[in-house]
Amino acid sequence: MSETIIKEIIERAIKDEAFRKLLFTNPDEALKGYELTDEDRKVLENLNEDNFDEFAGGLGDRSTKGIWVVGS
């Protein structure tokens, strides 16, 4: 999993509300131009408004443990 790319996308979604909405509604469009593995894409496509803040807030903890879990 590409931790750096995931963090970049999450940080962009935190700072850019329009990108964040696009990520939830049309992840294919939002993720264009990013080189993602299938696993990266799956993690990001499973994000929604309900679990995004929790995921973003715990990103550091998850990345240091090597565990990426997204609630449904």
N, C-alpha and C positions, 0 to 999 in steps of 0.2 A: 504494500500500500504506500502511496506517495504522500507521506505526512506533510511535506512542504506545500504541495498543491492543494491538499484538503484545507490546510490552515489558510492559505491565500484566498480560497473561495469563501470560506466561512467568514474571514475578516471582511471581505468585500460585501458579503451579504449583511453583515452587521452594520457597516457604514453606509451602504447604498440600498435604501428601501425598495427602489424600483427593481434592482437586481434580485433582491431577496424574494419579492413577489414572483418574479419570473422564474426563479429557482423552484418555487413551489408549484407554479402553474404550468410551466413548460421547461422542465429541466434540460431537455435536449438542446433547446435554443440557448439557455443560460450557460450551458457547459461547452458550447462551441468554442474551439480554439484552445481548450485545455487538454493536455495529454494525460488522460486518465486510464487506469487499468479498469477492467470490468468490476473489480471489487470496489475501487474508488467510486465509480459511477453508481453502483448499487447502494452504497452508503449514502451518497448525496441525493439520489432519487427517492430514498425512503424518508428523507426529512420533510417535515411539515411544520406549520405554525405552532402546533402543540408541543412538538419535541425539539424544535430548533434551539430555543434558549437553553434548555437543559444540555443538549449536545454541545453547543458552543461554549457554555460555561464549564463543562467538564473536559473540554478538548485537551488541555494540558495533562490532566490526570490520565486520560485514556491513552494519549500518545506515549507517555513515559512508560506505561505498562504494556504497550503494544496491543491493547485491546480496543476495538472499535465496535461499540454496540449502539444501535439506534432502536429505540422503542417504537412500536407500531401504534 
